[in-house]
Structure formats: C-alpha cells, structure tokens
Amino acid sequence: MKQRLNQNRLPFVESLEQYKKQHMVPFHTPGHKIGKGAPALLTEWMGKALPYDLGLMYAIDDYHEPERELLEAQQLAAQAFGADHTWFSINGTSGAIQMMIMSAVKEGESIIVPREAHCSVHNSLVLSGAKPIYMKGRFHPRWGIPVGVTAEEAIATMDAHPEAKAILLVHPNYYGVGIDAKRIAEVAHERHMLVLVDEAHGPHLVSSLGMPEPALASGADLVAQSTHKLLGSLTQTSMLHGQGSRIDVDRIQRLQQILMSTSPNYIFLASLDMARHQWVTEGQSLMKDTLNLARTLRRALNEIPGIACPSVEDIEGAFSLDETKIIIDAKNLGLTAQELERELRARHIEVELMKAYHVLLLITIGDTDTSIQQVIDAVQDISDLYRHRIESITNSIDFYASTVETLPTPIVALSPRQAFYTEMEEIPLPQALGRISGETITYYPPGIPCLGVGETITEEVLAYMKQKQCDGYVPNGARDRQLQTILVCKDREIEVRD
C-alpha cells in the first residue's frame, strides 16, 4: 500500500520562500535580478511576485531532473489526482499532450484518434511521425456540439486496426460531454493498446457529485489535464498524469527535457503546487458550490424567453455531462453566436467561445452569486431587446447533423510528419484531384477537418468544399481563404495513384 503523503504541505512553494529569506545576491538570470531592474510598470503589476521569478536554480530543484522539492510537489499531485506519476507542464496541456503521444507511439506506428481532436494532437503526430487512424465524430443535430465517440465506434475501430499501438480519447470535451472511457479502456487494454486521454477540460471532475468519471479512475494510462483552465493555477500550466506498468516513465522524463523550456518559470510551477493544495483541502466544497451556481444559472436561463440552455437530458447521445459548462443558445431570438457575443460584451460578459447560434460559458471555482446574477441580468436584457423576433425552430434544426454526415472520409496517404517535411507547391483547386494535401482545412460548423495534411484530395473532398463555399463559409487553416488555390505535396500524385 502506498504511503499517504502530507497534502497540507506545499514543498515547492516553501522552497522558494526559504530561498528568498536567505537574501542571496543574484549574479544569474533573469536580468531584472529579483525585481530590482524590472520596468516600473512590471513592478507595479507584479512587485511581490518578482523575487520568486528565478532562473534555473539548482539550489532549489531542477525542473528537468527533479530530486527534492519539485519532485515531492509532483508526487503530491499524483496522489491528489489518483495517478502513480505526475509531470508539471509549463507549456500548457499542448505540451503535456505532445509528451503523452510521443511517449506512446514512434515514427511509422499507428494511433487511433477522434477526427475532432485538438490541434495539439495533430501537431504531436507531426512531431512523433505516427500515422493517425480516425474515428468519426458525432454532433448533436439541435445544439451543434460534439458528443464524442461511442464505445461501439471506438471498439469497431480497434477491431479494424489491431496494429494500432494506442488510442486517444477526449473526455470530457470542450462542452463538458463525457464518453464511456472505462469500457473503451478495458477493451483497449485487452488488445494491448495504450489509452491516452485529453482531459484538458476535466481536472475538476468529482464523480461523486454527479460529474463525468475522471479518466484515471476509468483506467486510462496517461492523462493530460489543464490545471489552469478550470482550477486555480496560472495560464500555461498543466499536468500530465500516468499510472500502471504500461507507460514508459523514463521516456516521458526525456521528452519533458526535449519539449519544455530550459528556463522554466518558477512562479508557474509554484502555482501548480498551490492549485493542488487548494484542490485537496477545499476541492469538494468548492465544486459543490460551483455546481450549485451552474445549476442556478441553467435554470434561470431556461426561463428567459428565446433562450435555451441544454442539460444532459436535452443532449441525446451524450454519455455524461459536466454541468459547469453552460451553453447559451439564442437561435429563437434570431441571433447568431457573433451577435450574441457582441451583446454580452456590451454588458461586460466575456464568453469562452462562440459557434453558429450559441456561446459557451465556463463556471469555475472563481465564480460567485454576483457573477452568475450578472449573466442572468445580461441575458434577460438581451431577450427583452430581441424577443419580438422570437420564432419557432425551423427545419434548419438538422443543419448540424447534415454537415457532419456529409463530411468526406479521410484517406491518409502520408503521415502528418512525412507531409510536413515534403516540398510544397500551390496549385489551382480544380487541379488538386488525386494530390496530397499540404494543409488542414476546417469549416465551422462543424469544426471537424474536411481535409488534413497528408490526406488525399478526392472528388468527395472537392465536392464538400465547393458546397461549403457556395453556402458562404470561409475555410479555416487554408492559406488561400477563397480556396482558389490549395497547398499540396510536390511530386506526390503518382505515389498516391499507384
């Protein structure tokens, strides 16, 4: 049985405070020298914190080879979140995902991923040289939000591709929708595949409070979490958690040395130590309060004319839902997401994202009764202003579903890494049939790539893009936003057609 660590301690924070008390005279980086040479405005903004902004101080601990206080801080985090090992990331969850994927698959090996995965996943494929096998995304026809892969879809993909070394899941997604990660993990392990989870939007999950089950509790091998997104650490700070004998701990440590800065920000690292301590000592209470605020907001929004805020019962196909994610849909007021966002900003409400007819709000441990009431008042005011435009939902209700159902089937000709390092050329789009794409092109909605780097440009792809252009949508990720031309891999047509 593992020894229970003292979660009341903040070892890395304590080491910084002890070092400060020694009144050492710095002849090392950074140049501002514990704040004495900092610009006046920076001192005004961050005066108390500047003495803790130290260079790579071996007197404290080495980020890339921790042995003392930082190692203890990471061990405490591992125990707090239910892992065997934890690595602090100063490059956000993008950095944690890169470490995770590159530790699991090597060049030429296959990994199963959702088509709608975050760009950091696709970038990790370029870095690792792994070849993606895509699972088809599912979108809700009314709300236009991704509802994740089903266990059946994931298992079918694993059955069809036994050569895959790992499967990557997103749980929960941006909108808080969870999947049956436990069942998928069980089947994946039977097939000797590693289970990797992008849990960027789930470091705060407490299943006993009715939230989706955390990925580690579901049996995942490696889990990347955004501590800064939904807990209390500073922006750009995240954690990578690992458990079990399937993971290569030494390889992950080496990847951290390769991918993370050799000048780690100690204030960032200290904030992770503080966030872990806050979560262990106050987390349950904070999340109960946060959930109550979110439920209060959802009820109030659904009573406002022309506004819809779906719960898990409204999102058919969702396995579970994190209630702290609040979707505000103003379609019945005749407002697009951009219009709704502008109206909210005019009333001092800043949203997380906007898409088609809805915006997304994140309710966190930083919210209060006051902030929730501000949202209610703002949305009520917007409804009063536009309620004369209230209209019944038309047949465009199925618009999102149709955009996903018609998405082209991806044909991977080159791994993203092979394509990235291939010489490119720009050619007219009508001449691109049979060529290999040098860029990833996505339309919103649905927010899923219709074409990825290294994929064959088929008639299906060209027809889809043509229809989107006719409907007035602008492609995201394309060098030529009008799509008169497209970037392709040079001299690769013959290889694709052989």
Helices and strands as residue ranges (DSSP letters): H 11-21, H 40-46, G 50-52, H 69-81, E 85-89, H 92-104, E 110-114, H 119-128, E 131-135, H 151-160, E 166-170, E 177-178, H 181-190, E 194-199, G 207-209, E 222-225, H 227-230, E 238-242, H 249-259, H 266-302, G 312-314, E 320-321, E 325-329, G 331-333, H 337-346, E 353-355, E 358-362, H 369-386, G 387-389, G 395-398, H 399-405, H 416-420, E 424-428, G 429-431, E 441-442, E 449-451, H 459-470, E 485-489, H 493-497
